């Protein structure tokens, strides 16, 4: 008697219809194509209205603050879910201010907006030194400098180099009960009181709690900016935005030669499943599609299929990042 095949608790996984059934990691030609996938997804920008609106708000904040420098200024804060597209939006901000500068007939300035990433070990001195390093201060790591020395040099180089904005990324790492974290937070208030440079603090959803528990700082940051996930199931406008994004992503991959044929990400059978996996975050859509694209290319497929998206969901979205507890690309078993 033939033993009964054990049912997959995640459902019946869709089978590939193009290319081979399994990846061939020894295939050099396929490897050469897969190599291009990650750089594409890290640099590809898709016009998405919610993100564009935030970029516009941040540019407006910087422009309105520049005339007030050297006196008390407000900062700006933004919280956004992990892998929702925050890093790409910061890059878009840098690119857009550079474009506007060129449009105004001014020469390029790589110091126009600088970004410094905070981490769980960030101290006040290390934070200021990171800023000075971004400003190419030859003495950024001078061990004899006091906090006041470092802040004064940030002021000096910011004016000399024409800095229009400072982005402090991953600010949620300051939400810890340590003397160093408190020192950074308190000094940021002084930073704004002195009007050193327009300050944009960016973090994931955990940053909201940091802003709430630091009322004095939050009062200087204005109304928090938030990039909420889309709700395509219950909001027609969000549904349109989500479909447009998926369509543009699909088209951009083919246009760049990353894949040969569009997958139909905006169509039935994929669109609603991508909503489920991503929870409406377009940044997460890109992450999942990126993983699926690599799998499709390793298989020698000319397009990303439902099978590849299922594999990416199971191995990535359900795995280390834990965005979802099921595979919506697989059919359910009665």
N, C-alpha and C positions, 0 to 999 in steps of 0.2 A: 504493500500500500504506500503510495507516494505521500510523504509528509506534507501537511498543509502549510502553505507559505504564510509566514507571520506577517500580519498587517502592519503597515507603517502608521504609527499613531499620529503622524503629521499629515496624513492623507496620501492619495495617489499622486506621486510626483510626475509632472508632465515630462514626456520624453522628447528629446531633440528631433527635429525634422530636417535640419540642415547640418552640414559638417559631419563630424564623427560623434559617436556616443560619449566618448571619454576624452579628456585632455591628453595631449601628447607633449610632455615637457621636454622631450629631447629634440623636438623639431625647431631648428634654428630660424627658419623663416617666420614661424609663429612667434618665437621669442622676440624677434626684431619688431614685430607689430605690438606685442604686449608692452614692450619697453616704452612705447609712446603714450600709453593710456594714462598713467598717473600724471605726467607733466601736463597733458591736455586738461585733465580735470582740475588740476591745481591752478591753472592760469585762465581757463575758459570763463568768460563773464557773460551771463545771459541777462538781458534787460528784464527786470522783474519789478513791477511798480512798488510794492512795499519796501524793497531794498533801496530803490532809487529815491523814494520819498525820504527815507532816513538819511541817505547821503546828502540830499538837498538841505535837510534840517541841520545836519552837522556843519555843512559849509556856511550856512546862514549864521549859525552860532559863532563860528570863528570870525567871520566878517564883521559881526556886530560887536565882538569883544576886542578886536585889534586896536580900535581907537582909545580904549580904556586902559591899555597896558601901563604898568608902573603905578597903578592905583588898584583898589579892590575890584576884583572881577568875579563873575560867576563861572563855575565849571559846567560840565555837561556829562550825563551818565546814560549808559545804554546797557540793558541786560537782554540776553538772548540765549535760547536753549543751546546746549552743546550740539555741535554738528548741524546747526540750523543755517549756516552760511555766514557766520560772523567774520571769519578771517577774510573771505572773499569780499565782503562788504567794506572792510577796512582798506583792502587793496584798491577797491573801486573808488573810495574816498580820495586816496592818494593820487590815483590816476586822473580823477575828475578835477581836482584843484590844479594839477599840472596842466591839464588841457585848457582850463580857464585862464591860466597864467600865459600860456602860449597864445591863446586867442586875444589876449590883451596886449600882445606885442612885446612881452617881457621874456628875458632869457630863462632857460630852465633852472630850477633850484631844487636840488635833491634833498635839501633840508627843510623844505616848505612844511611838510608834516612828517614828524618822526614817531615811530612806534617802539615802545619798550614793554617787554613782557614781564609781568610779575610772576613769581613762583612761591612755593610754600616756604622757602628759606630766605625770601627777600628781606633784607634789613634796609634801614634808611640810607646808609652809606652806599650799599650795593645798588639800590635803586637810582640814586643820584649819579653814581659812576656809570651805570648803564646808559643814562641819558647823555652824559658827557662823551661816552664812547661813540654813541650814535652821531654826536656832533663833531667827531674827529678831533677832540681835544687831545693833544699829545701827552698831556699829564693827567689823563682821566683816572689813572690808578695810583696817583700819588698818595702814599700811605700817611703822610703827615698832614693832609688836609682835614680841617674840621668840617662839620656839617654846614656851617655858615660859609666857609670857603667854597665848598662844592656848589651850594645854592647860588652864590654870587657869580661863580663861573658859568653856571647854567644861564643866568640872566645875561651875562656878557656875551656868550656865544650865540644865544638866541637872537639878540639884537644884531650882532655882527653878521650872522648867517641868514637872517630874515625868516626865522621860524614862525609859522602862523598857527601851528597846532601841535600838541603833544598828546598822543594816545597811550594811555596806560592800560594794557590788555591783561586779561585774566585777573581782574581786581578781586574776584571772590577769594583769592588766596590770602587776602588781608583779613578775612573773617576768621581770625583765630585769636585765642586769648593769650597773647604773648606780648612782652614789653616791646619787641621790635615792631610787631604789626601795629601796635598802638602808636609808636613813634612815627611810623610812616603816615598813618592816618592823620595824626595831629599836624605833622609838617605839611601835608597837602592843604590844610586850611591856611597855614601861613603862606604857602606857595600862592594860593589864590588871593590872599589879602595883599600881598606885595605885587600882584599882577605880573608874575614872571612870564607866563605864556598861556594861551588858551589851553585848557586841560579837559580831555575827554576820557572818562573812565569807563572801560568796557569789560563786561564779564558775562558768565553764563547765568542760568536761572538762580543759582545760589547767591549771585551778587545782590539780588533784591534784598535778601536778609541782611547783608553787610550794610547796604544803604539805610535800611530801616533802623538798625541798631547804632548807627553813627549819625544821630540827628543833626549835630552841628555842621558836619560835613555835608550831609544831604541837603541842608538848607541852602548851601552855596552851589548846589548842582542843578537847581531848577527841576522842572517836571521830568521825571525819568522817561527816556525813550525806550520803547519796547517793540521788538519784532515778534509778533504773535504768530503761531502756526495758522495756516489756512484751514478753513472748515468746509471743504467742498461738498460734504454730504448735506449740510444744512443751510449753506449760504450760496446763492447763485453767483454772486460776484466772485467769491472765493473759488468756486468751481471753475469759472472762466479763467481766472488767474492761474490755477493749477494746471488746467489743460493746456493753456498757452505756454507755460513753462516747460512742460513735458514735450510738447511739439518742438519748441525751439531747441531744447537739449538734443532731441533726436536728430534734427536737421543739422545742428552744429557738429555733431559727431561724424556724420556722413561728409559734410563739406570739408572737414579737416582731414579726411581720409583715415580716421581712427577705425572706422567700420565701413563696410561696403554698402549696406542697405539699411534703411530705417527700420526700427523695431516696431513702430506704432505705439510708442509709449503713451500717447494721448488717446488711444482707442480702447474699445471694449476688450475686456479680458486682461488688461494690464493697468489701465488708469486707476480703477477703484482699488486694485491690489496695492498699487504704489501709495495711494492715500493711506491705506491701512498700515503698511510697513513704516512709512515716514511720519505718521501722525500729522501730516500736513506741512511738514518742514521741507522746503525745497532743497535745502542743503543736504538733508538725509537722502532725498531722492537721488541726488548726484552721487552720494557715497555708495548707495546700493547699486546703481547703474554702473558705476565705475568697476565694482567687483564683478558684476555680471558680465561686463564687456571683456574683462581679462579672461574670464572662464570661457566665453564664446570664442575668443580668438585662439586660445589654447586648443579648443576643439576643432579649429579650422572652419568655423561657421562664418558666413558673410554678414550675419546680423545677430543681435541679441535676441534670444528667444525666451519664452516663458520658463523654459527649463533652466536657463542660466540665471534668471531672476529668482527662481526658487532656490537654486543652489546658494546664491548670494544671501538670500534671506536666512536660510538655515545655518550657514557657516559664519555669517557676519552679523546680520541684524538680530538674529535670535541668539547668537553666540556671545562674543566678548562685549558688545555694546548694549545688548538686552533691550532693544527698542520694542520688540513684540514677542509674544509667547506662542505664536502659531505661524504657519506658512500659508498665506492666502493664495499663493499661486498653485498650490496643490488642491485637487478635488477631494471633497470630504467622503469618507467611507460610511455607507449606511450601516 
